[in-house]
C-alpha cells in the first residue's frame, strides 16, 4: 500500500498569526461590526438623554437660583429686571417645569446654552469654548505624551522582565501617588520662584494680546511647560504599570512562545504580537482619560491659575452661575461619551473577537 502524503498548509499560512487575537489572519473575513456599533450608539444616545435631563433638573433642585445669587451681589437691580433675568434664564415661574424642560431642549438643539451672569451676560457657549481651548491644548497634549511614553515604556519593561528596567515601575508609581497640588506647588517653588526658569502661572504673560504669532505661541508654550510636565509625571506611572502587567500576561500565551520558537526577530514578536494584544485594555483607559480631560483638571488649573474649564467650573459653582455650570457639565458629558464611543470603534477593529459576536 502506498502511503498517503500528508497535506501541507499553504505557504502563506502563518499558524502564529492564526492564534493571535488581533492579527491579520482574520482579515479575509473581517467586516464592519454594524450590529455592535449600532447597539453602542443607541446606548450612548440614551445615556446622553439621561445626562441632559439630570443636567436640567439638578440646578432646579438646589436651594436658590442664579438670579438670587446675582441679586445678592448687585443690589441695585429692580424687581422687573430680576423677573426679566429669570425669564431669560428659563427660570420663569409662570411656565411649568415640563414647559421649561421642553424649552431647554429646544435651546440645546439650536446650540444655545444660555447666558453667563458671572461673565457679563456673555453666551455660555462662547465662555466655555474659550476655556475649552486652553484645557484641551494643555491637558490633552500632556495626556497623549504620558500615554505614549507609559505604553511604550511599559511594553519594553514587561518584555525585559527581571532586568534593571523593572526599577522604573516603583519610581513612576511613587511619583503618581504624590498629591498633585503638592507636586505642582513644589514645581512652582523650585523652577519658578527659586530658579526663575518658568512663570508662576497663567496661560500667557500679563498684558500680552492673544494672536496667531510665533511670539505668542512661544509665550504660551513657556507658560504651559511646567503644568504639562507635572501632569505627565503624575500620570505616567499608571500607564506604565498597566501596560507592563498586561505584557506579563500576554508573554505567557502560546502564540508568543511559538513565535519565539520559530526564530522570529524579537522586535517583531514584541510589537506585532505581544504589545499589539496587550495594548487593547489600555485603549479603554485612554478613552476615559480623554473624556475626563475637560473636567478632571481643576486642581492643576487652580494651582497654576490656568484659564481652563476646570477653573471655570469652580468659579461658576462658587457664583451659583447655573447656566454656566450646566454648560460645563454638558460639555464634560459629551466628551466622555464621544471618547468611549471612539474607543469602542477602535476596539471593534483591533480585536476580531468583537466582530465574532455578530456571527
Secondary structure, DSSP 8 states (H G I E B T S, - for coil): ----------TT--HHHHT-SSSGGGTTT----HHHHHHHHHHHHHHHHHHHHHHHHHHHHSSS-HHHHHHHH-TT--HHHHHHHHHHTT--TTS-HHHHHHHHHHHHHTT---EETTTTTEEHHHHHHHHHHHHIIIIIHHHHHHHHHHHHHHHHHHHTTTSGGGHHHHHHHHHHHS-HHHHHHHHIIIIIIIS--S-SSSSS-TT----SSHHHHHHHHHHHHHHHHHHHHHHHHHHHHHHHHHHHHHTTSHHHHHHHHTT--HHHIIIIIIHHHHTHHHHHHHHHHHHTTTTS-HHHHHHTT--SHHHHHHHHHHTT-HHHHHHHHHHHHHHHHHHHHHHHHHHHHH-HHHHHTT-
